[in-house]
């Protein structure tokens, strides 16, 4: 019988376990379940090595309230900080274990979590899975022979000296273009809107500077409607008559991520429109079940600082309502420098 099980070993999940330890919960009574083979998988997979992991994001103030904190850091520094947190708190993480079902007992405060490896009983469940775990994909069909030419991140396939179409208009699209230019690729960026209102100022200035230097061709107001197999390469069909069909070596989609809606609904979490319903301190409609990190941040999305702080907020309520512990104001642990 665990006191707390956290689903997801990203920044939010790791900070949740760290907050529990700081509140006096024994590490032996805390468990993190992670379906990937390592923690912080989205950062490791989707962030280029030279990408700065920023503390502040889309208006969320970079002010730490809990035991974990982060300044703007490199990808390596961020991962090292999370590694150190797991190690110093003796946090147990089960990797490559997928949660299938969560059942709440009607007569007592207890959940049974069923995974592909077994089952666990626990008092409190915290869902800390990110929205980037499942990248958005286009609505049109991707021809199977092109599967190795269609990408959703920049780390799985080493692309250099190629003609690449990047599809998207957010921060990831700009960062992917910057990364691929450094690898000697010829880049075209297709975005359905006429301006880059979704990007932060740094990424907007960077992509416009690349376009001015003719290192990136920007197709504003363009819409990809289909992909064809052009002798093993993607033939990209545009909806605009002036663009027609263009052939690239690779197509890289930067379309964001989706909330794991089906999973959340199957475990009993209600939705308010498109967003999962959360109330005080990120508790869901299911008593004793919490959503933290990206899933509690709303449509704007969250930052790593938001993930850390949401864990601290949830921990205060968990101690007050469910577990014998004391979560209060605490000094943040040293962040990577």
C-alpha positions in Angstrom: 0.0 0.0 0.0 1.7 3.2 -1.2 0.9 6.7 0.1 1.4 8.2 -3.3 1.8 7.0 -6.9 2.8 9.5 -9.6 2.1 8.7 -13.2 4.7 10.3 -15.4 8.4 10.9 -14.8 8.8 14.3 -16.3 9.6 17.6 -14.4 6.1 17.6 -12.8 6.2 14.0 -11.7 9.8 14.2 -10.3 8.9 17.4 -8.4 5.8 15.8 -7.0 7.8 12.9 -5.5 10.4 15.4 -4.3 7.7 17.5 -2.6 6.3 14.4 -0.9 9.7 13.5 0.4 10.2 17.0 1.7 6.8 16.8 3.5 8.0 13.7 5.4 6.6 10.9 3.3 9.0 8.0 3.3 10.6 7.4 -0.2 9.5 3.7 0.2 5.9 4.9 0.2 6.2 6.8 -3.1 6.3 5.4 -6.6 6.6 6.9 -10.0 5.3 4.9 -13.0 6.7 5.9 -16.4 5.9 4.3 -19.8 9.1 5.5 -21.5 12.5 3.9 -20.8 13.8 7.0 -19.1 12.6 10.1 -17.3 11.9 13.5 -18.9 11.5 11.7 -22.2 9.8 14.6 -24.0 12.7 16.9 -23.2 15.2 14.4 -24.3 13.4 13.5 -27.5 11.9 16.8 -28.7 14.4 19.4 -27.5 17.5 19.9 -29.7 20.8 19.7 -27.7 21.4 23.4 -28.1 17.9 24.5 -27.1 17.7 26.6 -24.0 15.2 25.2 -21.5 13.5 28.4 -20.3 12.0 28.9 -16.8 9.4 31.5 -18.0 6.9 30.6 -20.7 4.0 32.5 -22.2 3.4 34.8 -19.4 3.9 32.4 -16.5 6.1 34.1 -14.0 9.4 32.2 -13.2 9.0 32.4 -9.4 9.5 29.2 -7.5 7.2 28.3 -4.6 8.3 24.7 -3.9 11.4 22.6 -3.2 12.5 22.6 -6.8 13.6 25.6 -9.0 15.1 26.2 -12.3 16.9 29.1 -14.1 17.2 29.2 -17.9 19.4 26.2 -18.5 20.8 24.0 -21.2 19.1 20.7 -22.0 22.0 18.9 -20.4 21.9 21.0 -17.2 18.2 20.5 -16.8 18.4 16.7 -17.2 21.3 16.6 -14.8 19.3 18.6 -12.2 16.4 16.1 -12.5 18.8 13.1 -12.3 20.2 14.6 -9.1 16.8 15.1 -7.6 15.8 11.5 -8.2 19.1 10.2 -6.8 19.2 12.5 -3.7 15.6 11.7 -2.7 16.0 7.9 -3.3 12.9 8.1 -5.5 11.8 4.8 -7.0 10.8 5.0 -10.7 9.4 2.0 -12.7 10.3 2.6 -16.3 8.6 1.0 -19.3 5.5 0.4 -17.3 2.1 1.5 -18.8 -0.9 2.3 -16.7 -4.1 0.7 -18.1 -6.7 1.3 -15.4 -7.3 3.2 -12.1 -10.1 2.0 -9.9 -11.2 4.0 -6.8 -12.7 2.1 -3.9 -16.2 3.4 -3.0 -16.0 2.8 0.8 -12.5 4.0 1.5 -9.8 6.4 0.3 -7.9 3.9 -1.8 -7.1 3.3 -5.5 -6.0 0.2 -7.3 -3.7 1.0 -10.3 -3.4 -1.8 -12.9 -0.4 -1.7 -15.3 1.1 -4.1 -17.8 3.2 -5.5 -15.0 0.8 -5.9 -12.1 -1.3 -3.8 -9.7 -0.7 -1.4 -6.8 -2.8 -0.1 -4.0 -2.4 3.6 -3.1 -4.0 6.4 -1.1 -3.3 9.3 -3.5 -2.8 9.3 -7.3 -1.1 12.2 -9.1 -1.3 12.3 -13.0 1.8 14.2 -14.3 1.8 13.2 -17.9 2.7 15.9 -20.5 0.8 16.9 -23.6 3.8 16.3 -25.8 3.8 12.6 -25.2 1.6 12.2 -28.3 2.5 14.6 -31.0 -0.4 15.9 -33.2 -0.4 14.4 -36.7 -1.9 15.8 -39.9 -5.4 14.8 -40.9 -4.4 13.5 -44.3 -2.9 10.1 -45.0 0.8 9.5 -44.8 1.8 6.9 -47.5 3.5 3.9 -45.7 6.6 3.9 -48.0 7.4 7.4 -46.7 7.4 6.6 -43.0 11.1 7.1 -42.7 10.9 10.5 -44.4 8.1 11.8 -42.2 9.4 13.2 -38.8 7.8 14.5 -35.6 11.1 15.5 -33.8 14.7 16.4 -34.7 16.5 13.8 -32.7 15.3 10.4 -34.0 16.8 10.8 -37.5 20.1 12.6 -38.2 19.2 14.9 -41.1 22.0 16.9 -42.8 22.4 18.4 -46.3 18.7 17.7 -47.2 15.7 19.6 -48.4 13.3 19.7 -45.5 9.8 21.1 -45.1 8.9 22.1 -41.6 5.1 22.3 -41.0 3.9 24.5 -38.1 4.0 28.0 -36.7 4.8 27.7 -33.0 8.0 27.8 -31.0 9.0 24.3 -31.9 8.7 25.0 -35.6 11.1 27.9 -35.3 13.5 25.9 -33.1 13.5 23.0 -35.5 14.3 25.3 -38.4 17.2 26.9 -36.4 18.6 23.5 -35.6 18.3 22.1 -39.1 19.9 25.1 -40.6 22.9 24.5 -38.4 23.1 21.0 -39.8 23.4 22.3 -43.4 19.9 21.6 -44.5 17.8 23.7 -46.9 14.6 24.6 -45.1 11.1 25.6 -46.1 8.6 26.5 -43.4 4.9 26.1 -44.2 2.4 27.9 -41.9 -1.3 28.3 -42.5 -1.4 31.8 -40.9 0.1 35.0 -42.1 2.0 35.9 -38.9 3.8 34.0 -36.1 1.6 35.1 -33.2 2.2 31.8 -31.4 5.9 32.2 -31.1 7.8 34.0 -28.4 9.8 37.1 -29.4 13.2 35.3 -29.6 11.9 32.5 -31.9 10.0 35.0 -34.0 13.0 37.2 -34.5 15.2 34.1 -35.2 13.0 32.7 -37.9 12.6 36.1 -39.6 16.4 36.6 -39.5 16.9 33.2 -41.2 14.4 34.1 -43.8 16.1 37.5 -44.5 19.4 35.6 -44.9 17.6 33.2 -47.3 18.4 30.2 -45.1 14.7 29.5 -44.6 11.9 30.0 -47.2 8.7 30.9 -45.4 5.4 30.0 -47.0 3.0 32.0 -45.0 -0.7 31.3 -45.5 0.0 27.9 -47.0 -1.9 24.7 -46.4 -0.6 21.2 -47.0 -3.5 19.1 -48.2 -1.9 15.7 -49.0 1.3 13.7 -49.3 2.2 11.6 -52.3 5.0 9.1 -52.8 7.4 10.7 -55.3 9.9 7.9 -56.0 10.5 7.4 -52.3 10.4 11.1 -51.4 7.5 13.1 -50.0 5.5 14.9 -52.7 3.8 17.7 -50.7 0.5 18.9 -52.2 -0.4 22.5 -51.3 -3.9 23.8 -51.4 -2.8 27.1 -53.0 -2.7 27.1 -56.8 0.6 29.0 -56.9 2.4 26.4 -54.9 1.1 23.1 -56.4 3.2 20.0 -55.5 6.8 20.2 -54.2 9.1 17.4 -53.5 11.3 17.3 -50.3 13.7 14.8 -48.8 11.9 15.0 -45.4 8.8 16.6 -43.9 9.0 17.5 -40.2 5.7 18.2 -38.4 5.7 20.6 -35.4 2.0 20.6 -34.7 2.1 20.5 -30.9 0.7 17.8 -28.7 -2.7 16.6 -27.6 -4.2 16.1 -24.1 -4.5 12.3 -23.5 -8.3 12.8 -23.3 -9.3 9.2 -23.7 -7.1 7.9 -20.9 -8.2 10.7 -18.5 -11.9 10.0 -19.2 -11.4 6.2 -18.7 -10.1 6.9 -15.2 -13.1 9.0 -14.3 -11.8 12.6 -14.9 -14.4 15.0 -16.1 -13.8 17.7 -18.8 -14.8 21.3 -19.0 -15.1 21.7 -22.7 -11.7 20.6 -24.1 -9.8 20.8 -20.8 -9.8 18.4 -17.9 -11.7 19.7 -14.9 -9.5 20.6 -11.9 -10.5 22.4 -8.8 -8.7 23.6 -5.7 -5.0 22.7 -5.7 -5.3 20.8 -8.9 -7.5 18.1 -7.5 -9.9 16.5 -10.1 -13.5 15.6 -9.6 -12.2 12.2 -8.4 -11.4 12.6 -4.7 -7.7 12.0 -4.1 -6.7 12.2 -7.7 -4.7 15.2 -8.9 -3.5 16.6 -12.3 -0.3 18.7 -12.3 2.1 20.1 -14.9 0.8 20.8 -18.4 -2.5 19.2 -17.8 -3.4 21.7 -15.1 -2.1 24.8 -16.9 -5.0 25.3 -19.3 -4.9 26.2 -22.9 -1.8 28.4 -22.6 0.3 25.4 -21.6 2.8 25.5 -18.7 6.5 25.9 -18.1 8.9 23.7 -16.0 8.5 26.2 -13.2 4.7 25.8 -13.5 5.2 22.0 -13.2 7.3 22.4 -10.1 4.9 24.9 -8.5 1.8 22.9 -9.2 3.4 19.9 -7.4 4.0 22.1 -4.4 0.4 23.4 -4.4 -1.0 19.9 -4.7 1.2 18.6 -1.9 -0.2 21.1 0.5 -3.8 19.8 0.0 -2.6 16.2 0.0 -1.1 16.7 3.4 -4.1 18.5 4.7 -6.7 16.1 3.4 -5.2 12.7 2.8 -1.8 11.9 4.3 0.0 12.6 7.7 2.5 15.0 6.5 3.3 18.7 6.6 3.9 20.6 3.4 4.5 24.3 3.9 6.8 27.0 2.6 10.2 25.6 1.9 13.5 26.8 0.4 14.0 25.6 -3.2 16.8 23.2 -3.9 19.7 24.6 -5.8 18.9 24.8 -9.5 21.4 24.1 -12.3 23.9 26.9 -12.9 
